[in-house]
Amino acid sequence: MSFLSSFLPRSFPYMSRRSYALELVTTFCFAVALSMVEGGVLGNIAKRRFEDEVSPLVLNLFVAFIAAAPDIANILSFVWSSVSHTKPKIPLVNLLQLSVVILIALMAFVPDSTAGLVMLAILALGARICWSGIITLRPTIWRSNYPPHERAHAVGNFYTVQVLVVGGVGMVAGKLLNTAPAQFPLIVLACCAVGLGAFVATRHQRVRQERRMLRAELHAAPAMKPWEGLAVVWQVLRRDPMWAKFMLWMFVLGLGNMLMGPVMTIVLKDQFDLGYFQSILITSSITALVMPVAIPLWARYLDRSHVVKFRARQTWVFVFSALSAMLGVTLGRIEFLYLTAVLQGIAYAGGSLAWNLGHVDFAPPSQTSQYMASHVTLNGVRGLIAPFVAVGIYNFGIAHGVSLLGLSVSSTAAAVVFLLSAAMAAWGAMGFGWLLKEMGERASSPRARHA
């Protein structure tokens, strides 16, 4: 543990260094288990494992559901904010970790049938619902445990570990499944066994000045009932107009980004006929392995920038990635899809930091969880829409044989989706730019994060 703590600046208090070391262990172990429900991994597995069990168009909808599962789960994030209100955070996080591992482990026992496909999708959604609770609670813990001027650096390190593990495990799983698809249950159970290490490490975690934080929560607002979550989201948006506008442009950007994932998974099989390894490489592993290179650069920028300014610059990388994907399917060149994966890694490196810390630039200290819950919930709403819209467009083109500019039906359908993704991401980037001008001095520095 002292070795892990040595990676932190000396300015960290002892408890922060101890917390950091434990969280690195947690992140590593839990990422191994989470890799099995990562959309780019599980979507490709479902697309190939169940191709003889259901029709291609129905299977495509299940791929959309798997891609949407993290964001559908996010709609319920306000429940976790309610459950954790004025209560210690670590025990709840610990329980959620164990639930995630158990649900993923159950995926090893689903049969190769239509019922098995349904069970796989439900278990993936359940694991994601529990994971969304952890996502909602972690920023509150991070805010207490890490100094504000080093918080983005610490979170960046956690994500570096997470994405490296997810990328590496995805590659290994893809390679094994290429040679022996029947090994899927063993791979899942092995990953879950490692994931239990996160449960053990978190049991030793503590939160600095937790009593003070819980008292602030108690005096800030009464405990929210789970069914009041959407109303609370509305209240947060209404109370802070700038946050509401930030959420508007996040909605536009996120909606565009979420169009790409399921269609990329589908087209790699339908148009390029790639196996597990290359498909997982493009949809998951390359993106994950590029992120650690870009995260330190984005972290330094975010540490000295308000999140609105950050998003106004970082969002354009998403535009370029969607355009690269469109070129790949229209020209039939796989090289552009590899480039898309690299650009996605660069974009998501910054997005992962802004996702976990950006709301702190708006939220008062006692309302951090509520702001994060509103962010996650709205992300869930667009996640509920986008994958099905994308696959709906793709399936419509396939079912009606739509072909443009001499392209194949599959290429045409995918190109339309990727072009729409690029257009919406560009609109979102411009929206952040407009908001930056409107906020003026308030967006000149991340003051709220350092409060």
LOZABA-907806 format. One record per residue (C-alpha): residue in three letters; chain; x, y, z. Coordinates in nm, 3 decimals. Each point is the difference from the previous one (the first is absolute). Layout:
REM LOZABA-907806
+-----+---+---------+---------+---------+
|   r | c |       X |       Y |       Z |
+-----+---+---------+---------+---------+
| ala | A |       X |       Y |       Z |
...
+-----+---+---------+---------+---------+
This chain:
REM LOZABA-907806
+-----+---+---------+---------+---------+
|   r | c |       X |       Y |       Z |
+-----+---+---------+---------+---------+
| met | A |   0.000 |   0.000 |   0.000 |
| ser | A |   0.287 |   0.239 |   0.077 |
| phe | A |   0.133 |  -0.068 |  -0.352 |
| leu | A |  -0.331 |   0.103 |  -0.152 |
| ser | A |  -0.022 |   0.307 |   0.223 |
| ser | A |   0.338 |   0.116 |  -0.126 |
| phe | A |  -0.158 |   0.100 |  -0.330 |
| leu | A |  -0.186 |   0.283 |   0.171 |
| pro | A |   0.146 |   0.344 |   0.070 |
| arg | A |   0.126 |   0.057 |   0.354 |
| ser | A |  -0.275 |   0.261 |   0.045 |
| phe | A |  -0.253 |  -0.279 |   0.046 |
| pro | A |  -0.094 |  -0.060 |   0.367 |
| tyr | A |   0.075 |  -0.348 |   0.134 |
| met | A |  -0.365 |  -0.107 |  -0.016 |
| ser | A |  -0.022 |   0.115 |  -0.363 |
| arg | A |   0.308 |  -0.204 |  -0.088 |
| arg | A |  -0.141 |  -0.308 |   0.174 |
| ser | A |  -0.335 |   0.048 |  -0.173 |
| tyr | A |   0.174 |   0.042 |  -0.334 |
| ala | A |   0.195 |  -0.325 |   0.038 |
| leu | A |  -0.313 |  -0.195 |   0.094 |
| glu | A |  -0.192 |   0.153 |  -0.287 |
| leu | A |   0.266 |  -0.100 |  -0.251 |
| val | A |  -0.037 |  -0.362 |   0.113 |
| thr | A |  -0.378 |   0.033 |  -0.017 |
| thr | A |   0.012 |   0.152 |  -0.346 |
| phe | A |   0.226 |  -0.270 |  -0.139 |
| cys | A |  -0.199 |  -0.294 |   0.137 |
| phe | A |  -0.343 |   0.143 |  -0.079 |
| ala | A |   0.099 |   0.095 |  -0.355 |
| val | A |   0.080 |  -0.366 |  -0.072 |
| ala | A |  -0.358 |  -0.096 |   0.083 |
| leu | A |  -0.153 |   0.305 |  -0.170 |
| ser | A |   0.177 |  -0.081 |  -0.326 |
| met | A |  -0.253 |  -0.280 |  -0.054 |
| val | A |  -0.291 |   0.246 |  -0.021 |
| glu | A |   0.186 |   0.268 |  -0.194 |
| gly | A |  -0.215 |   0.076 |  -0.304 |
| gly | A |   0.273 |  -0.059 |  -0.258 |
| val | A |   0.076 |  -0.341 |   0.150 |
| leu | A |  -0.342 |  -0.138 |   0.090 |
| gly | A |  -0.167 |   0.142 |  -0.312 |
| asn | A |   0.247 |  -0.180 |  -0.227 |
| ile | A |  -0.039 |  -0.321 |   0.199 |
| ala | A |  -0.379 |   0.015 |  -0.028 |
| lys | A |   0.011 |   0.084 |  -0.372 |
| arg | A |   0.201 |  -0.315 |  -0.073 |
| arg | A |  -0.111 |  -0.243 |   0.269 |
| phe | A |  -0.374 |   0.033 |  -0.071 |
| glu | A |   0.003 |   0.061 |  -0.378 |
| asp | A |  -0.165 |  -0.338 |  -0.065 |
| glu | A |  -0.263 |   0.042 |   0.272 |
| val | A |  -0.189 |   0.312 |  -0.111 |
| ser | A |  -0.044 |   0.201 |  -0.321 |
| pro | A |   0.275 |   0.253 |  -0.084 |
| leu | A |  -0.229 |   0.301 |   0.047 |
| val | A |  -0.117 |  -0.121 |   0.342 |
| leu | A |   0.357 |  -0.080 |   0.102 |
| asn | A |   0.099 |   0.354 |  -0.100 |
| leu | A |  -0.261 |   0.134 |   0.244 |
| phe | A |   0.153 |  -0.207 |   0.279 |
| val | A |   0.340 |   0.146 |  -0.089 |
| ala | A |  -0.163 |   0.342 |   0.035 |
| phe | A |  -0.141 |  -0.099 |   0.338 |
| ile | A |   0.342 |  -0.113 |   0.123 |
| ala | A |   0.150 |   0.329 |  -0.119 |
| ala | A |  -0.281 |   0.191 |   0.172 |
| ala | A |   0.015 |  -0.199 |   0.326 |
| pro | A |   0.249 |   0.232 |   0.178 |
| asp | A |  -0.209 |   0.303 |  -0.083 |
| ile | A |  -0.336 |  -0.161 |   0.071 |
| ala | A |   0.145 |  -0.082 |   0.342 |
| asn | A |   0.102 |   0.361 |   0.043 |
| ile | A |  -0.364 |   0.108 |  -0.002 |
| leu | A |  -0.023 |  -0.162 |   0.343 |
| ser | A |   0.303 |   0.186 |   0.136 |
| phe | A |  -0.217 |   0.231 |   0.210 |
| val | A |  -0.107 |  -0.306 |   0.200 |
| trp | A |   0.358 |  -0.048 |   0.117 |
| ser | A |   0.029 |   0.367 |   0.090 |
| ser | A |  -0.315 |  -0.042 |   0.209 |
| val | A |   0.110 |  -0.321 |   0.167 |
| ser | A |   0.341 |   0.144 |   0.093 |
| his | A |  -0.129 |   0.335 |   0.129 |
| thr | A |   0.140 |   0.066 |   0.352 |
| lys | A |   0.135 |  -0.357 |   0.012 |
| pro | A |   0.360 |  -0.130 |  -0.014 |
| lys | A |   0.100 |  -0.052 |  -0.362 |
| ile | A |   0.257 |  -0.282 |   0.020 |
| pro | A |  -0.233 |  -0.279 |   0.125 |
| leu | A |  -0.247 |   0.070 |  -0.282 |
| val | A |   0.275 |   0.006 |  -0.262 |
| asn | A |   0.127 |  -0.330 |   0.139 |
| leu | A |  -0.342 |  -0.163 |  -0.029 |
| leu | A |  -0.042 |   0.125 |  -0.356 |
| gln | A |   0.341 |  -0.141 |  -0.097 |
| leu | A |  -0.097 |  -0.345 |   0.123 |
| ser | A |  -0.331 |   0.020 |  -0.187 |
| val | A |   0.176 |   0.089 |  -0.325 |
| val | A |   0.241 |  -0.294 |   0.029 |
| ile | A |  -0.282 |  -0.248 |   0.072 |
| leu | A |  -0.214 |   0.120 |  -0.292 |
| ile | A |   0.292 |  -0.022 |  -0.243 |
| ala | A |   0.089 |  -0.348 |   0.127 |
| leu | A |  -0.356 |  -0.118 |  -0.076 |
| met | A |   0.062 |   0.085 |  -0.367 |
| ala | A |   0.226 |  -0.307 |  -0.016 |
| phe | A |  -0.305 |  -0.226 |   0.034 |
| val | A |  -0.231 |   0.138 |  -0.271 |
| pro | A |  -0.082 |  -0.253 |  -0.277 |
| asp | A |   0.061 |   0.048 |  -0.373 |
| ser | A |  -0.364 |   0.075 |  -0.080 |
| thr | A |  -0.243 |   0.287 |  -0.039 |
| ala | A |  -0.075 |  -0.024 |   0.372 |
| gly | A |   0.373 |   0.009 |   0.070 |
| leu | A |   0.035 |   0.319 |  -0.203 |
| val | A |  -0.280 |   0.161 |   0.200 |
| met | A |   0.158 |  -0.114 |   0.328 |
| leu | A |   0.339 |   0.134 |  -0.107 |
| ala | A |  -0.150 |   0.341 |  -0.075 |
| ile | A |  -0.189 |   0.013 |   0.332 |
| leu | A |   0.306 |  -0.099 |   0.205 |
| ala | A |   0.212 |   0.260 |  -0.180 |
| leu | A |  -0.261 |   0.265 |   0.077 |
| gly | A |  -0.016 |  -0.105 |   0.366 |
| ala | A |   0.378 |   0.023 |   0.034 |
| arg | A |  -0.006 |   0.342 |  -0.161 |
| ile | A |  -0.274 |   0.122 |   0.235 |
| cys | A |   0.217 |  -0.088 |   0.299 |
| trp | A |   0.306 |   0.154 |  -0.167 |
| ser | A |  -0.195 |   0.324 |  -0.056 |
| gly | A |  -0.041 |   0.024 |   0.376 |
| ile | A |   0.376 |  -0.022 |   0.048 |
| ile | A |   0.051 |   0.265 |  -0.269 |
| thr | A |  -0.246 |   0.230 |   0.178 |
| leu | A |   0.163 |  -0.039 |   0.342 |
| arg | A |   0.371 |   0.009 |  -0.091 |
| pro | A |   0.029 |   0.376 |  -0.070 |
| thr | A |  -0.121 |   0.076 |   0.353 |
| ile | A |   0.269 |  -0.230 |   0.141 |
| trp | A |   0.264 |   0.149 |  -0.230 |
| arg | A |  -0.096 |   0.352 |   0.100 |
| ser | A |   0.060 |  -0.086 |   0.366 |
| asn | A |   0.312 |  -0.210 |  -0.040 |
| tyr | A |   0.214 |   0.190 |  -0.253 |
| pro | A |   0.128 |   0.362 |  -0.004 |
| pro | A |  -0.182 |   0.207 |  -0.266 |
| his | A |   0.315 |   0.098 |  -0.189 |
| glu | A |   0.095 |  -0.368 |  -0.041 |
| arg | A |  -0.345 |  -0.157 |  -0.038 |
| ala | A |  -0.001 |  -0.020 |  -0.378 |
| his | A |   0.349 |  -0.152 |   0.013 |
| ala | A |  -0.113 |  -0.272 |   0.242 |
| val | A |  -0.318 |  -0.077 |  -0.194 |
| gly | A |   0.203 |  -0.006 |  -0.320 |
| asn | A |   0.224 |  -0.266 |   0.150 |
| phe | A |  -0.300 |  -0.210 |   0.097 |
| tyr | A |  -0.133 |   0.019 |  -0.353 |
| thr | A |   0.340 |  -0.081 |  -0.143 |
| val | A |   0.002 |  -0.323 |   0.197 |
| gln | A |  -0.362 |  -0.075 |  -0.088 |
| val | A |   0.032 |   0.048 |  -0.374 |
| leu | A |   0.328 |  -0.189 |  -0.022 |
| val | A |  -0.157 |  -0.296 |   0.176 |
| val | A |  -0.321 |   0.012 |  -0.205 |
| gly | A |   0.200 |   0.028 |  -0.323 |
| gly | A |   0.237 |  -0.279 |   0.091 |
| val | A |  -0.267 |  -0.239 |   0.127 |
| gly | A |  -0.211 |   0.069 |  -0.310 |
| met | A |   0.290 |  -0.092 |  -0.228 |
| val | A |   0.072 |  -0.320 |   0.190 |
| ala | A |  -0.368 |  -0.096 |   0.003 |
| gly | A |  -0.030 |   0.068 |  -0.373 |
| lys | A |   0.305 |  -0.211 |  -0.077 |
| leu | A |  -0.127 |  -0.290 |   0.209 |
| leu | A |  -0.350 |   0.018 |  -0.146 |
| asn | A |   0.139 |   0.001 |  -0.355 |
| thr | A |   0.154 |  -0.340 |   0.057 |
| ala | A |  -0.254 |  -0.146 |   0.245 |
| pro | A |  -0.334 |   0.185 |   0.035 |
| ala | A |  -0.114 |  -0.261 |   0.255 |
| gln | A |   0.249 |   0.147 |   0.251 |
| phe | A |  -0.231 |   0.295 |   0.067 |
| pro | A |  -0.130 |  -0.134 |   0.338 |
| leu | A |   0.353 |  -0.064 |   0.128 |
| ile | A |   0.116 |   0.346 |  -0.107 |
| val | A |  -0.293 |   0.166 |   0.178 |
| leu | A |   0.049 |  -0.194 |   0.324 |
| ala | A |   0.374 |   0.068 |   0.003 |
| cys | A |  -0.061 |   0.374 |  -0.041 |
| cys | A |  -0.255 |  -0.001 |   0.281 |
| ala | A |   0.241 |  -0.180 |   0.232 |
| val | A |   0.247 |   0.286 |  -0.046 |
| gly | A |  -0.283 |   0.251 |   0.040 |
| leu | A |  -0.058 |  -0.120 |   0.356 |
| gly | A |   0.332 |   0.165 |   0.089 |
| ala | A |  -0.173 |   0.337 |  -0.038 |
| phe | A |  -0.258 |  -0.102 |   0.259 |
| val | A |   0.275 |  -0.087 |   0.248 |
| ala | A |   0.203 |   0.318 |  -0.061 |
| thr | A |  -0.298 |   0.232 |   0.031 |
| arg | A |  -0.088 |  -0.141 |   0.341 |
| his | A |   0.317 |   0.173 |   0.130 |
| gln | A |  -0.082 |   0.334 |  -0.165 |
| arg | A |  -0.086 |   0.311 |   0.207 |
| val | A |  -0.141 |   0.345 |  -0.079 |
| arg | A |   0.175 |   0.308 |   0.141 |
| gln | A |  -0.219 |   0.226 |   0.216 |
| glu | A |  -0.299 |  -0.220 |  -0.075 |
| arg | A |  -0.195 |   0.115 |   0.305 |
| arg | A |   0.026 |   0.361 |  -0.113 |
| met | A |  -0.107 |  -0.097 |  -0.353 |
| leu | A |  -0.301 |  -0.196 |   0.129 |
| arg | A |  -0.105 |   0.290 |   0.224 |
| ala | A |   0.016 |   0.231 |  -0.302 |
| glu | A |  -0.221 |  -0.241 |  -0.194 |
| leu | A |  -0.244 |  -0.014 |   0.290 |
| his | A |  -0.032 |   0.379 |   0.019 |
| ala | A |   0.001 |   0.054 |  -0.377 |
| ala | A |  -0.321 |  -0.187 |  -0.080 |
| pro | A |  -0.220 |  -0.282 |   0.128 |
| ala | A |   0.064 |  -0.350 |  -0.129 |
| met | A |  -0.142 |  -0.041 |  -0.348 |
| lys | A |  -0.250 |  -0.277 |  -0.064 |
| pro | A |   0.098 |  -0.221 |  -0.296 |
| trp | A |  -0.313 |   0.091 |  -0.193 |
| glu | A |   0.080 |   0.368 |   0.045 |
| gly | A |   0.323 |  -0.033 |  -0.196 |
| leu | A |  -0.118 |   0.145 |  -0.328 |
| ala | A |  -0.158 |   0.291 |   0.186 |
| val | A |   0.330 |   0.067 |   0.176 |
| val | A |   0.182 |  -0.008 |  -0.334 |
| trp | A |  -0.247 |   0.260 |  -0.125 |
| gln | A |   0.054 |   0.211 |   0.314 |
| val | A |   0.378 |  -0.007 |  -0.046 |
| leu | A |  -0.034 |   0.109 |  -0.362 |
| arg | A |  -0.249 |   0.272 |   0.088 |
| arg | A |   0.211 |   0.129 |   0.290 |
| asp | A |   0.317 |   0.031 |  -0.210 |
| pro | A |  -0.073 |   0.127 |  -0.355 |
| met | A |   0.364 |  -0.027 |  -0.108 |
| trp | A |   0.011 |  -0.363 |   0.109 |
| ala | A |  -0.323 |  -0.060 |  -0.190 |
| lys | A |   0.154 |   0.143 |  -0.317 |
| phe | A |   0.313 |  -0.207 |   0.054 |
| met | A |  -0.223 |  -0.308 |   0.026 |
| leu | A |  -0.178 |   0.100 |  -0.321 |
| trp | A |   0.321 |  -0.003 |  -0.202 |
| met | A |   0.117 |  -0.314 |   0.176 |
| phe | A |  -0.325 |  -0.158 |  -0.114 |
| val | A |   0.062 |   0.098 |  -0.361 |
| leu | A |   0.362 |  -0.118 |   0.010 |
| gly | A |  -0.081 |  -0.323 |   0.182 |
| leu | A |  -0.289 |  -0.083 |  -0.230 |
| gly | A |   0.232 |   0.029 |  -0.299 |
| asn | A |   0.277 |  -0.206 |   0.159 |
| met | A |  -0.234 |  -0.279 |   0.104 |
| leu | A |  -0.115 |  -0.054 |  -0.358 |
| met | A |   0.337 |  -0.147 |  -0.093 |
| gly | A |   0.063 |  -0.291 |   0.237 |
| pro | A |  -0.264 |  -0.259 |  -0.094 |
| val | A |   0.022 |   0.068 |  -0.374 |
| met | A |   0.378 |  -0.034 |   0.008 |
| thr | A |  -0.038 |  -0.340 |   0.170 |
| ile | A |  -0.257 |  -0.109 |  -0.259 |
| val | A |   0.182 |   0.123 |  -0.311 |
| leu | A |   0.326 |  -0.170 |   0.099 |
| lys | A |  -0.186 |  -0.330 |  -0.035 |
| asp | A |  -0.244 |   0.084 |  -0.280 |
| gln | A |   0.233 |   0.192 |  -0.233 |
| phe | A |   0.353 |  -0.106 |   0.099 |
| asp | A |  -0.074 |  -0.347 |   0.146 |
| leu | A |   0.261 |   0.038 |   0.275 |
| gly | A |   0.044 |  -0.249 |   0.284 |
| tyr | A |  -0.007 |   0.059 |   0.375 |
| phe | A |   0.356 |   0.127 |   0.032 |
| gln | A |   0.005 |   0.272 |  -0.266 |
| ser | A |  -0.353 |   0.111 |   0.080 |
| ile | A |   0.072 |   0.038 |   0.372 |
| leu | A |   0.330 |   0.168 |  -0.090 |
| ile | A |  -0.181 |   0.270 |  -0.200 |
| thr | A |  -0.306 |   0.048 |   0.220 |
| ser | A |   0.171 |  -0.023 |   0.338 |
| ser | A |   0.368 |  -0.082 |   0.046 |
| ile | A |   0.172 |   0.259 |  -0.220 |
| thr | A |  -0.217 |   0.276 |   0.143 |
| ala | A |   0.077 |  -0.119 |   0.352 |
| leu | A |   0.374 |  -0.028 |  -0.057 |
| val | A |   0.025 |   0.345 |  -0.159 |
| met | A |  -0.176 |   0.168 |   0.292 |
| pro | A |   0.293 |  -0.022 |   0.247 |
| val | A |   0.219 |   0.191 |  -0.244 |
| ala | A |  -0.253 |   0.282 |  -0.029 |
| ile | A |  -0.136 |   0.011 |   0.356 |
| pro | A |   0.304 |   0.180 |   0.155 |
| leu | A |  -0.018 |   0.270 |  -0.267 |
| trp | A |  -0.373 |   0.050 |   0.047 |
| ala | A |   0.038 |  -0.011 |   0.381 |
| arg | A |   0.247 |   0.290 |   0.000 |
| tyr | A |  -0.232 |   0.199 |  -0.223 |
| leu | A |  -0.307 |  -0.074 |   0.214 |
| asp | A |   0.186 |   0.087 |   0.322 |
| arg | A |   0.039 |   0.358 |  -0.124 |
| ser | A |  -0.319 |   0.033 |  -0.207 |
| his | A |  -0.368 |   0.023 |   0.072 |
| val | A |  -0.183 |  -0.305 |  -0.137 |
| val | A |  -0.194 |   0.211 |  -0.255 |
| lys | A |   0.322 |   0.126 |  -0.156 |
| phe | A |   0.136 |  -0.354 |   0.014 |
| arg | A |  -0.300 |  -0.147 |  -0.181 |
| ala | A |   0.001 |   0.275 |  -0.264 |
| arg | A |   0.345 |  -0.121 |  -0.111 |
| gln | A |  -0.009 |  -0.373 |   0.075 |
| thr | A |  -0.331 |  -0.071 |  -0.177 |
| trp | A |   0.142 |   0.057 |  -0.349 |
| val | A |   0.201 |  -0.322 |   0.029 |
| phe | A |  -0.332 |  -0.188 |   0.003 |
| val | A |  -0.093 |   0.171 |  -0.326 |
| phe | A |   0.318 |  -0.119 |  -0.169 |
| ser | A |  -0.047 |  -0.355 |   0.127 |
| ala | A |  -0.350 |  -0.023 |  -0.148 |
| leu | A |   0.120 |   0.136 |  -0.335 |
| ser | A |   0.281 |  -0.257 |  -0.001 |
| ala | A |  -0.254 |  -0.277 |   0.057 |
| met | A |  -0.212 |   0.129 |  -0.287 |
| leu | A |   0.302 |  -0.009 |  -0.232 |
| gly | A |   0.079 |  -0.353 |   0.112 |
| val | A |  -0.338 |  -0.145 |  -0.093 |
| thr | A |  -0.043 |   0.200 |  -0.321 |
| leu | A |   0.347 |  -0.085 |  -0.132 |
| gly | A |  -0.001 |  -0.351 |   0.145 |
| arg | A |   0.335 |   0.070 |   0.167 |
| ile | A |   0.051 |  -0.150 |   0.343 |
| glu | A |   0.292 |   0.238 |   0.063 |
| phe | A |  -0.243 |   0.287 |   0.058 |
| leu | A |  -0.185 |  -0.204 |   0.262 |
| tyr | A |   0.327 |  -0.058 |   0.184 |
| leu | A |   0.057 |   0.377 |  -0.017 |
| thr | A |  -0.352 |   0.050 |   0.136 |
| ala | A |   0.091 |  -0.217 |   0.298 |
| val | A |   0.311 |   0.212 |   0.067 |
| leu | A |  -0.195 |   0.326 |  -0.023 |
| gln | A |  -0.270 |  -0.143 |   0.227 |
| gly | A |   0.271 |  -0.079 |   0.255 |
| ile | A |   0.127 |   0.357 |  -0.008 |
| ala | A |  -0.351 |   0.143 |   0.029 |
| tyr | A |  -0.117 |  -0.233 |   0.276 |
| ala | A |   0.318 |   0.062 |   0.199 |
| gly | A |  -0.110 |   0.359 |   0.049 |
| gly | A |  -0.365 |  -0.096 |   0.025 |
| ser | A |   0.063 |  -0.241 |   0.286 |
| leu | A |   0.160 |   0.276 |   0.209 |
| ala | A |  -0.265 |   0.260 |  -0.081 |
| trp | A |  -0.273 |  -0.256 |   0.065 |
| asn | A |   0.116 |  -0.066 |   0.357 |
| leu | A |   0.119 |   0.349 |   0.095 |
| gly | A |  -0.178 |   0.248 |  -0.226 |
| his | A |  -0.313 |   0.036 |   0.212 |
| val | A |   0.217 |   0.109 |   0.295 |
| asp | A |   0.065 |   0.328 |  -0.188 |
| phe | A |  -0.372 |   0.075 |   0.047 |
| ala | A |  -0.111 |  -0.183 |   0.316 |
| pro | A |   0.013 |   0.134 |   0.358 |
| pro | A |   0.192 |  -0.247 |   0.220 |
| ser | A |  -0.314 |  -0.136 |   0.171 |
| gln | A |  -0.174 |  -0.065 |  -0.333 |
| thr | A |   0.274 |  -0.182 |  -0.191 |
| ser | A |  -0.191 |  -0.328 |  -0.012 |
| gln | A |  -0.319 |   0.172 |  -0.120 |
| tyr | A |   0.181 |   0.173 |  -0.287 |
| met | A |   0.175 |  -0.322 |  -0.094 |
| ala | A |  -0.330 |  -0.188 |   0.017 |
| ser | A |  -0.163 |   0.253 |  -0.232 |
| his | A |   0.294 |  -0.036 |  -0.239 |
| val | A |  -0.011 |  -0.379 |   0.006 |
| thr | A |  -0.379 |  -0.013 |  -0.026 |
| leu | A |  -0.013 |   0.223 |  -0.306 |
| asn | A |   0.277 |  -0.206 |  -0.152 |
| gly | A |  -0.221 |  -0.301 |   0.058 |
| val | A |  -0.290 |   0.163 |  -0.182 |
| arg | A |   0.207 |   0.058 |  -0.313 |
| gly | A |   0.154 |  -0.344 |   0.039 |
| leu | A |  -0.349 |  -0.146 |  -0.003 |
| ile | A |  -0.066 |   0.171 |  -0.332 |
| ala | A |   0.321 |   0.011 |  -0.205 |
| pro | A |   0.098 |  -0.368 |  -0.050 |
| phe | A |  -0.351 |  -0.095 |  -0.107 |
| val | A |  -0.023 |   0.298 |  -0.235 |
| ala | A |   0.336 |  -0.098 |  -0.151 |
| val | A |  -0.091 |  -0.366 |  -0.044 |
| gly | A |  -0.347 |   0.100 |  -0.116 |
| ile | A |   0.153 |   0.209 |  -0.280 |
| tyr | A |   0.241 |  -0.282 |  -0.084 |
| asn | A |  -0.270 |  -0.270 |   0.003 |
| phe | A |  -0.230 |   0.217 |  -0.213 |
| gly | A |   0.270 |   0.036 |  -0.262 |
| ile | A |   0.070 |  -0.374 |   0.002 |
| ala | A |  -0.369 |  -0.102 |  -0.009 |
| his | A |  -0.081 |   0.235 |  -0.289 |
| gly | A |   0.322 |  -0.055 |  -0.194 |
| val | A |   0.099 |   0.369 |   0.003 |
| ser | A |   0.319 |   0.060 |  -0.197 |
| leu | A |   0.150 |   0.340 |  -0.077 |
| leu | A |   0.294 |   0.107 |  -0.219 |
| gly | A |   0.064 |  -0.358 |  -0.111 |
| leu | A |   0.070 |  -0.118 |   0.355 |
| ser | A |  -0.121 |  -0.329 |   0.142 |
| val | A |  -0.315 |   0.001 |   0.210 |
| ser | A |   0.198 |  -0.058 |   0.321 |
| ser | A |   0.251 |   0.274 |  -0.083 |
| thr | A |  -0.274 |   0.249 |  -0.081 |
| ala | A |  -0.191 |  -0.065 |   0.322 |
| ala | A |   0.312 |   0.030 |   0.216 |
| ala | A |   0.124 |   0.312 |  -0.183 |
| val | A |  -0.330 |   0.179 |   0.065 |
| val | A |   0.024 |  -0.075 |   0.372 |
| phe | A |   0.363 |   0.112 |   0.025 |
| leu | A |  -0.068 |   0.321 |  -0.191 |
| leu | A |  -0.289 |   0.081 |   0.234 |
| ser | A |   0.231 |  -0.069 |   0.296 |
| ala | A |   0.262 |   0.244 |  -0.134 |
| ala | A |  -0.262 |   0.270 |  -0.060 |
| met | A |  -0.142 |  -0.025 |   0.352 |
| ala | A |   0.345 |   0.000 |   0.162 |
| ala | A |   0.089 |   0.314 |  -0.198 |
| trp | A |  -0.323 |   0.165 |   0.114 |
| gly | A |   0.085 |  -0.087 |   0.360 |
| ala | A |   0.352 |   0.142 |  -0.032 |
| met | A |  -0.137 |   0.327 |  -0.132 |
| gly | A |  -0.256 |   0.004 |   0.283 |
| phe | A |   0.274 |  -0.022 |   0.263 |
| gly | A |   0.175 |   0.287 |  -0.176 |
| trp | A |  -0.315 |   0.213 |   0.019 |
| leu | A |  -0.044 |  -0.087 |   0.369 |
| leu | A |   0.363 |   0.091 |   0.071 |
| lys | A |  -0.060 |   0.350 |  -0.137 |
| glu | A |  -0.324 |   0.034 |   0.194 |
| met | A |   0.156 |  -0.100 |   0.333 |
| gly | A |   0.289 |   0.245 |  -0.037 |
| glu | A |   0.197 |   0.040 |   0.324 |
| arg | A |  -0.178 |  -0.289 |   0.168 |
| ala | A |   0.163 |  -0.240 |  -0.245 |
| ser | A |   0.345 |   0.160 |   0.015 |
| ser | A |   0.127 |  -0.248 |   0.264 |
| pro | A |  -0.124 |  -0.308 |   0.181 |
| arg | A |  -0.070 |   0.184 |   0.325 |
| ala | A |  -0.286 |  -0.221 |   0.113 |
| arg | A |   0.220 |  -0.308 |  -0.020 |
| his | A |   0.248 |   0.158 |   0.238 |
| ala | A |  -0.259 |   0.107 |   0.254 |
+-----+---+---------+---------+---------+
